[in-house]
């Protein structure tokens, strides 16, 4: 069953978390996070959380996230709850979405998502957009950047070693003339 996010996303509840848009994740380890669920309505609402892991629009896994041991939890009107926990998956290089389900409609009212990136071959830079020019299957093609920078680095090294040397000239010691101070009063 595929649940679609409606255009009115967030009208019955909002979800957000402290995870960035992408994160390096090693399968089998805990991924700690804080999830915030807000009830913007004027009445108490019940919600459920569903974690969905997918790759290229293919569902890998989907599971309910219990809150305090229960599938459904309540949020007071105009209030929010902060849920601290950890998620663990056996996959990486996938998209993680946490869906907020509102009990009355039993539909997805909002979602939060992040990309789990395998730590092998990652750098300090975020992964490139799939299909972008100059990218390989694993992300950005750094060889083209190196090819552009190599001539500049070589020129810099040549310039440093090619500094002109000053010719040694004979210098004469300078003699300063001392001025005598005028005699003061009473001398």
C-alpha positions as CSV (number, residue, x, y, z in Angstrom):
1,X,0.0,0.0,0.0
2,X,1.5,3.4,-1.0
3,X,0.5,6.4,1.1
4,X,0.5,9.7,-0.8
5,X,1.3,13.0,0.9
6,X,-1.5,15.4,0.2
7,X,-1.3,19.0,-1.0
8,X,-2.7,20.0,2.4
9,X,0.4,18.5,4.1
10,X,0.5,19.6,7.7
11,X,-3.1,20.7,8.1
12,X,-3.8,18.1,10.8
13,X,-0.2,17.9,12.2
14,X,3.4,18.7,11.5
15,X,6.6,16.7,11.9
16,X,10.2,17.8,11.8
17,X,13.5,16.5,13.2
18,X,17.1,17.4,13.8
19,X,18.6,15.3,11.0
20,X,20.2,17.0,8.0
21,X,19.1,16.4,4.4
22,X,21.8,13.7,4.1
23,X,23.9,11.9,6.7
24,X,26.6,9.3,6.5
25,X,25.2,6.1,7.9
26,X,26.8,2.7,8.5
27,X,24.2,-0.1,8.4
28,X,23.5,-1.8,11.7
29,X,24.3,1.2,13.9
30,X,21.9,3.4,15.8
31,X,20.9,6.7,14.2
32,X,19.9,9.0,17.1
33,X,17.5,11.8,16.5
34,X,14.8,14.0,18.0
35,X,11.5,14.0,16.3
36,X,9.0,16.9,16.9
37,X,5.3,16.4,16.3
38,X,3.1,19.5,16.5
39,X,-0.7,19.7,16.6
40,X,-1.7,23.0,14.9
41,X,-5.4,22.4,15.4
42,X,-7.8,23.5,18.1
43,X,-8.6,19.9,19.3
44,X,-6.5,17.0,20.7
45,X,-5.1,14.7,18.0
46,X,-3.8,11.2,17.9
47,X,-0.8,10.4,15.7
48,X,1.3,7.4,14.6
49,X,4.8,7.4,13.1
50,X,5.8,5.1,10.2
51,X,9.5,4.8,9.1
52,X,10.0,4.1,5.4
53,X,13.3,3.2,3.8
54,X,13.4,3.3,0.0
55,X,15.9,3.4,-2.9
56,X,15.0,4.8,-6.3
57,X,11.3,4.7,-5.5
58,X,11.5,1.0,-4.5
59,X,10.3,0.3,-0.9
60,X,13.0,-1.5,1.1
61,X,11.3,-1.6,4.5
62,X,8.4,0.1,6.3
63,X,7.6,-0.2,10.0
64,X,5.7,1.5,12.7
65,X,7.6,3.5,15.3
66,X,6.1,2.9,18.7
67,X,6.0,6.0,21.1
68,X,6.1,5.0,24.8
69,X,5.3,1.5,23.7
70,X,2.1,2.4,21.8
71,X,1.4,2.8,18.1
72,X,-0.8,5.9,18.6
73,X,0.1,8.9,20.8
74,X,-1.8,12.1,21.7
75,X,-0.8,15.7,21.3
76,X,-2.7,18.6,22.9
77,X,-4.2,21.3,20.8
78,X,-1.7,24.0,19.8
79,X,1.1,22.0,21.4
80,X,4.0,19.8,20.3
81,X,5.9,16.8,21.7
82,X,9.6,16.0,21.4
83,X,10.4,12.4,20.9
84,X,14.0,11.2,21.4
85,X,15.1,7.9,20.1
86,X,17.2,5.9,17.7
87,X,16.6,4.2,14.4
88,X,18.6,1.2,13.0
89,X,18.6,-0.2,9.5
90,X,20.4,-2.9,7.6
91,X,20.7,-0.7,4.5
92,X,22.5,2.5,3.5
93,X,22.5,4.6,0.3
94,X,18.7,4.9,0.7
95,X,16.1,7.6,1.5
96,X,14.6,7.5,5.0
97,X,11.2,9.1,5.5
98,X,9.2,9.3,8.8
99,X,5.5,9.7,8.0
100,X,3.1,11.3,10.4
101,X,-0.3,9.6,10.3
102,X,-3.4,11.3,11.8
103,X,-5.8,8.9,13.4
104,X,-9.1,10.4,12.4
105,X,-8.3,10.4,8.7
106,X,-5.7,7.6,8.8
107,X,-3.8,9.6,6.1
108,X,-0.2,11.0,6.0
109,X,-0.5,14.6,7.2
110,X,3.3,15.4,7.0
111,X,6.7,13.7,6.7
112,X,10.4,14.3,7.3
113,X,13.1,12.8,5.1
114,X,16.9,12.4,4.9
115,X,19.2,10.4,2.7
116,X,21.4,7.8,4.3
117,X,24.8,7.7,2.6
118,X,27.3,4.8,2.8
119,X,30.5,6.0,4.5
120,X,32.8,4.4,1.9
121,X,33.9,6.9,-0.7
122,X,32.2,9.9,1.0
123,X,33.9,13.2,1.5
124,X,33.2,16.3,3.6
125,X,31.0,17.6,0.7
126,X,27.4,16.5,0.2
127,X,26.7,13.9,-2.5
128,X,26.1,15.4,-5.9
129,X,22.7,15.4,-7.6
130,X,22.1,12.2,-9.5
131,X,22.6,12.6,-13.2
132,X,24.3,16.0,-12.8
133,X,27.1,16.7,-15.4
134,X,30.5,15.5,-14.3
135,X,29.2,13.0,-11.8
136,X,29.9,9.3,-11.7
137,X,27.7,6.6,-10.2
138,X,29.1,7.3,-6.7
139,X,28.9,11.1,-6.9
140,X,31.2,13.9,-7.9
141,X,34.1,13.2,-10.3
142,X,37.1,14.7,-8.4
143,X,39.6,13.8,-11.2
144,X,38.3,16.6,-13.4
145,X,38.8,19.1,-10.5
146,X,42.3,17.8,-10.0
147,X,43.1,18.1,-13.7
148,X,42.0,21.8,-13.6
149,X,44.0,22.6,-10.4
150,X,47.2,20.7,-11.3
151,X,48.6,23.4,-13.7
152,X,47.8,26.2,-11.2
153,X,49.7,24.3,-8.5
154,X,52.7,23.7,-10.8
155,X,52.8,27.4,-11.8
156,X,52.7,28.4,-8.1
157,X,55.6,26.0,-7.3
158,X,57.7,27.4,-10.2
159,X,57.0,31.0,-9.1
160,X,58.2,30.3,-5.6
161,X,61.5,28.8,-6.7
162,X,62.1,31.4,-9.4
163,X,62.4,34.4,-7.0
164,X,65.2,36.8,-8.2
165,X,68.2,36.9,-5.9
166,X,69.6,40.2,-4.7
167,X,73.1,40.9,-5.7
168,X,75.5,41.4,-2.8
169,X,76.7,45.0,-2.7
170,X,79.3,46.4,-0.4
171,X,77.8,48.7,2.1
172,X,79.6,51.4,4.1
173,X,78.8,51.7,7.8
174,X,76.8,54.9,8.5
175,X,78.0,57.2,11.2
176,X,75.5,59.2,13.0
177,X,76.4,62.6,14.2
178,X,75.5,63.4,17.7
179,X,74.0,66.8,18.6
180,X,74.9,68.3,21.8
181,X,72.1,69.6,23.9
182,X,72.3,73.3,24.9
183,X,73.3,74.0,28.4
184,X,70.4,74.2,30.8
185,X,69.7,77.0,33.3
186,X,72.1,77.4,36.0
187,X,75.0,75.8,34.3
